[in-house]
């Protein structure tokens, strides 16, 4: 019963967070210009955007770590390249109207450098959209009090510990765990808090930074919309819109 309750909270949280991020992506792209999809996978977000607005493939750029995903995207004639987001962005200054990274920042070792690179490649008035988990949650405190790993997501650092230490499982049962591999896709490495990420975006130079929180656990779903507005700093997921 507890597992099902927590899973329902998680599913609602992710649906709302991704929906909010997507709406923010559409706004600048509706005015024209090119976008950069960081962690592009197989080009999923290109297809979602093109369903919403008129969006030519020439305006879409993507970077993806997994070479297999890159090949699938290229077979769709999408401009997705293989690259490591820890090592800078292979584009000139002020190229993009919109850069987005959804559930990507927490998988990077050099997240601060990545944010600086996003600022560099955005044009004047360009928009950066980030969706990432928040380490500063009541749920994290609860995990620590229970002697469990303070993971912001369902992926502890070790595959061997995963079943015994995970408080509840929300990921797909068919997911292939890779936390102990040299190139993990799912392991969370550095997770920001709401206040720190907001402050850092301002320090980098973004002129307008707006943050939203989603999922204030363990409160029930019907209370979430109000609680998220009252206390976004301790929500499970956060969406930031930073305008240059």
Buried (B, 14 or more C-beta within 10 A) or exposed (E): EEEEBBEEBBEBBBEBBBEBBBEBBBEBBEEEBBBBBBBBBBBBBBEBBBEEEEBEEEBBBBBBBBEEBBEBBBEEEBBBEBBEBBEBBEBEEEBBBBBBBBBBBBBBEBBBBBBBBBBBBBBEEBBBBBBBBBBBBBBBEBBEEEEBBBBBBBBBBBBEEBEEBBBEBBEEEEEEBBBEEEEBBBBBBBBBBBEEBBEBBEEBEBEEBEBBBBBBBEBEBEEBEEBBEEEBBBBBBBBBBBBB
